Amino acid sequence: MGNVAVAFFVPLFVLDSTRDKARLWVDFVRETARTFKVDCYVLGADEKLGRHAKHQGCLLADGLEDLPGVMVMLSDKGEPLKDYQHPENVTYLLGPDDWYLVPHNAAGMLSIPMPTSYPLWSAVAAGICLNDRLMKSYSTP
């Protein structure tokens, strides 16, 4: 099935406001990655959160250049999930809605249709995307 990973960006406002919330986000994304047996990278972690992330089995990355495969960012402007052909080697980028650190041409875009405008939690979005990839791999000869 190739090399597959999720990369989670921890926004600075979370590190500044409450460390417990940042730890919860890391744990939630990591458990989703474990469920689908993919690697989990954390970007933007300070030293304390980085220790927690490594203890949970996450890999730390300083930037996009440290991530494997093709970058795919989850965005409401991306290709609809139902039509999407998942790359063999890919890192799905998760995190804050604005992704101001990712150049627009650095990543492909994938959209998960929602019945409301409320954004998905990163781990939920990862689970939906990884499950779609798994289901499509079963139907591909």
Secondary structure, 3 states (H helix, E strand, C coil): CCCEEEEEECCHHHHHHCHHHHHHHHHHHHHHHHHCCCEEEEECCCHHHHHHHHHCCCEEECCHHHCCCEEEEEEEEEEEHHHCCCCCCEEEEECCCCCCCCCCCCCEEEECCCCCCCCCCHHHHHHHHHHHHHHHHHHCC
